[in-house]
């Protein structure tokens, strides 16, 4: 049985070397695998891609310190999953309710693009986290890579579960809900508006009952 997280993991040489480079340039940055954040008994698990260079890789908390986190935490607060609308640092006292946030890849990749091997190397951590969820859980995938990582972790065939914004997938013990990633690029190009993301989180809350 694999653990949910290994803070000392260096299984991917490219990622380990890159984090060392970033750490040398930014000594105060976390620059290690980033653990999940939130309620350990949560029924909603949000899965992103990977830590951002000046976001989670710096702060040590998913979606904290980057643009995507602004929209994510503000929306979670609006629907009652967070006790405040912003995540400023790993020590700011923010609490999530019935919600946990993690990434498909736990370490910072160059250009925010993990390769296939790196995604596979990290997949057993995600599989362990999914296995720890209650049987009526909802998993929200932010982006196609997170979606595919979840499908792999659940040992399902990717061809049977296509990614699409607003798509829902029955994976047996969990329900998978897809959304475009709340990245700066997606929001600035209006591929994902805040209203669209509101509807996704509202749907997740409805599925939870």
C-alpha positions as CSV (number, residue, x, y, z in Angstrom):
1,X,0.0,0.0,0.0
2,X,1.5,3.3,-1.1
3,X,1.4,6.4,1.2
4,X,-0.7,9.4,0.3
5,X,2.4,11.6,0.4
6,X,6.2,11.5,0.7
7,X,7.7,14.8,1.7
8,X,11.2,13.6,0.7
9,X,10.3,12.1,-2.6
10,X,13.0,12.6,-5.3
11,X,11.9,9.9,-7.8
12,X,11.9,12.3,-10.7
13,X,15.5,13.5,-11.4
14,X,14.4,16.4,-13.7
15,X,12.0,17.8,-11.1
16,X,14.4,17.4,-8.2
17,X,17.2,19.2,-10.1
18,X,14.8,22.0,-11.2
19,X,13.6,22.6,-7.6
20,X,17.2,22.8,-6.5
21,X,17.8,25.5,-9.1
22,X,14.7,27.4,-8.0
23,X,15.7,27.1,-4.3
24,X,19.2,28.5,-5.1
25,X,17.5,31.6,-6.7
26,X,14.8,31.8,-4.0
27,X,16.1,30.5,-0.6
28,X,12.8,31.1,1.2
29,X,10.8,29.0,-1.2
30,X,9.4,25.6,-0.1
31,X,10.8,23.8,-3.2
32,X,9.8,20.3,-2.1
33,X,6.8,18.1,-2.8
34,X,3.7,20.0,-1.8
35,X,1.2,18.1,0.4
36,X,-2.6,18.2,0.1
37,X,-4.4,20.9,2.1
38,X,-7.7,20.9,3.8
39,X,-10.1,18.6,5.7
40,X,-8.7,15.1,6.2
41,X,-12.3,13.8,6.2
42,X,-13.5,15.8,3.2
43,X,-16.0,14.4,0.7
44,X,-14.8,16.9,-2.0
45,X,-11.3,16.5,-3.4
46,X,-10.0,19.1,-5.8
47,X,-7.1,18.0,-8.0
48,X,-4.9,20.5,-9.9
49,X,-2.0,19.9,-12.2
50,X,1.2,20.7,-10.3
51,X,2.6,23.4,-7.9
52,X,3.2,26.8,-9.5
53,X,6.8,28.2,-9.4
54,X,5.8,31.3,-7.4
55,X,2.7,29.8,-5.9
56,X,2.5,26.4,-4.1
57,X,6.2,25.7,-4.8
58,X,7.0,28.9,-2.9
59,X,4.3,28.7,-0.1
60,X,4.1,25.0,0.4
61,X,0.2,25.0,0.1
62,X,-1.7,24.2,-3.1
63,X,-2.9,27.2,-5.1
64,X,-1.4,29.7,-2.6
65,X,0.5,32.6,-4.0
66,X,-0.6,32.4,-7.6
67,X,-3.4,33.8,-9.8
68,X,-5.4,30.5,-10.0
69,X,-5.6,30.4,-6.2
70,X,-7.4,33.8,-6.1
71,X,-10.4,32.5,-8.0
72,X,-10.3,29.0,-6.4
73,X,-10.3,30.1,-2.8
74,X,-12.8,32.9,-3.4
75,X,-15.2,30.5,-5.0
76,X,-14.8,27.9,-2.3
77,X,-15.6,30.5,0.3
78,X,-18.6,31.6,-1.6
79,X,-20.0,28.1,-1.4
80,X,-19.1,27.4,2.2
81,X,-16.1,25.2,1.7
82,X,-13.6,27.8,3.1
83,X,-13.8,30.0,6.1
84,X,-12.3,33.0,4.3
85,X,-12.0,34.1,0.7
86,X,-8.2,34.1,0.3
87,X,-5.2,32.0,0.9
88,X,-2.2,34.1,1.7
89,X,0.3,31.7,3.2
90,X,0.6,28.2,4.7
91,X,0.4,29.9,8.1
92,X,-2.5,32.2,7.7
93,X,-5.1,30.1,9.6
94,X,-7.3,29.3,6.7
95,X,-9.5,26.3,7.1
96,X,-11.4,24.3,4.5
97,X,-14.7,22.6,5.3
98,X,-15.5,19.2,3.7
99,X,-12.9,20.0,1.0
100,X,-9.3,19.1,0.3
101,X,-7.0,20.3,-2.4
102,X,-4.1,18.4,-4.0
103,X,-2.2,18.1,-7.3
104,X,-1.7,15.3,-9.7
105,X,2.0,16.0,-9.6
106,X,3.4,17.1,-6.2
107,X,6.6,18.8,-7.4
108,X,7.3,21.9,-9.5
109,X,7.9,21.0,-13.2
110,X,9.8,23.3,-15.6
111,X,7.3,25.5,-17.5
112,X,4.5,24.0,-15.4
113,X,4.6,20.9,-17.7
114,X,5.3,17.5,-16.2
115,X,6.2,14.8,-18.7
116,X,4.5,11.5,-18.9
117,X,6.9,9.6,-16.7
118,X,6.7,12.2,-14.0
119,X,3.0,12.1,-14.0
120,X,3.1,8.3,-13.8
121,X,5.7,8.3,-11.0
122,X,3.4,10.5,-8.9
123,X,0.2,8.7,-9.7
124,X,0.4,6.2,-6.9
125,X,0.2,9.0,-4.4
126,X,-3.0,10.2,-6.0
127,X,-4.4,6.7,-6.1
128,X,-3.8,6.3,-2.4
129,X,-5.5,9.7,-1.7
130,X,-8.5,8.7,-3.8
131,X,-8.7,5.3,-2.0
132,X,-8.9,7.2,1.3
133,X,-12.0,9.1,0.3
134,X,-15.5,8.1,1.6
135,X,-17.6,6.2,-0.9
136,X,-19.8,9.1,-1.7
137,X,-17.0,11.5,-2.5
138,X,-16.9,14.0,-5.4
139,X,-13.5,14.7,-7.1
140,X,-13.2,17.9,-9.1
141,X,-10.5,17.8,-11.8
142,X,-9.0,21.1,-12.8
143,X,-7.9,20.6,-16.4
144,X,-7.3,17.6,-18.7
145,X,-4.1,16.4,-17.2
146,X,-5.6,16.2,-13.7
147,X,-8.6,14.4,-15.2
148,X,-6.4,11.8,-16.9
149,X,-4.3,11.3,-13.8
150,X,-7.5,10.6,-11.8
151,X,-8.7,8.1,-14.4
152,X,-5.3,6.3,-14.3
153,X,-5.3,6.3,-10.5
154,X,-8.7,4.7,-10.6
155,X,-7.4,2.0,-13.0
156,X,-9.9,3.0,-15.7
157,X,-9.4,3.3,-19.4
158,X,-8.9,6.9,-20.5
159,X,-10.8,6.3,-23.8
160,X,-14.0,5.7,-21.8
161,X,-13.9,8.9,-19.9
162,X,-13.3,12.0,-22.0
163,X,-12.5,15.3,-20.4
164,X,-14.9,18.2,-20.9
165,X,-15.8,21.2,-18.9
166,X,-18.9,20.3,-16.8
167,X,-18.6,16.6,-17.7
168,X,-19.5,14.1,-15.0
169,X,-18.2,10.6,-14.7
170,X,-19.2,7.7,-12.5
171,X,-16.1,5.9,-11.2
172,X,-17.8,3.6,-8.9
173,X,-17.2,4.8,-5.4
174,X,-16.5,8.4,-6.4
175,X,-18.1,10.9,-8.8
176,X,-15.6,12.8,-11.1
177,X,-16.5,16.3,-12.2
178,X,-14.4,18.2,-14.8
179,X,-13.6,21.9,-15.1
180,X,-11.2,23.9,-17.1
181,X,-8.3,25.0,-14.9
182,X,-8.7,28.4,-13.2
183,X,-5.4,29.5,-14.6
184,X,-4.6,33.1,-15.6
185,X,-4.5,32.1,-19.3
186,X,-7.9,30.5,-19.2
187,X,-9.6,33.3,-17.3
188,X,-8.0,36.1,-19.3
189,X,-9.0,34.4,-22.6
190,X,-12.5,33.9,-21.1
191,X,-12.3,30.2,-21.7
192,X,-13.3,30.0,-18.1
193,X,-15.2,32.8,-16.5
194,X,-15.8,33.1,-12.7
195,X,-19.5,32.5,-13.4
196,X,-18.6,29.3,-15.2
197,X,-16.5,28.2,-12.3
198,X,-19.2,29.1,-9.8
199,X,-21.5,26.7,-11.6
200,X,-19.0,23.9,-11.4
201,X,-18.4,24.3,-7.6
202,X,-22.2,24.7,-7.1
203,X,-22.7,21.4,-9.0
204,X,-20.1,19.7,-6.8
205,X,-22.0,20.9,-3.7
206,X,-25.2,19.6,-5.1
207,X,-23.7,16.2,-5.8
208,X,-22.5,16.1,-2.2
209,X,-26.1,16.5,-1.1
